[in-house]
Amino acid sequence: MAKVLMFLPPVLFAGLAALFIVGMNREDPDNLPSAFTGKLAPAVTVLALNDYPLFTDADLRAPGVKLVNFWASWCAPCRAEHPMLEKLAAEGVVIYGVNYKDRVADATGFLTQMGNPYTAIGADERTMSIDWGITGVPETFVINGDGRIILRFSGPISAAELERSIRPAIAEASQ
């Protein structure tokens, strides 16, 4: 028994080292895998945000590509990605916004100041972000015409990420 226990630490170390090596050699080590990719988008459970149009489950399952973007006025990366969302909206991409853990006045002030790229907006009633597995904002989902998630993108969309991740996912979702 003592001989078996003597080999246990090196075996555990080798297993842990292998796990680290695999993790470090992933194609995109910063990308968080999503259990939702390829599955139907979870339910939409949002509240109205002032007089902005509200979106529903039916909108996500309607034909065409759409994005769902979780954002907040207090989120600096959300401000950084906002011009990319406006660019996509100007190109005709439907974007639904989910305001996350924010005060209504701050959210509407953000949209007044920065512009509104969203086709419709809802305020998270604290369950949608949980159901969608949100770890923080911003997070963006690309959804196809069947309501299936093609991509979950965590973090701000930069010009480089727009070309590297978002546009290919939009192209895939439109097939």
Beta strands, then each sheet from edge to edge (+ up, - down):
strand 1: 46-47
strand 2: 66-71
strand 3: 94-99
strand 4: 120-124
strand 5: 139-143
strand 6: 149-154
sheet 1: 1+ 4- 3- 2- 5+ 6-
end
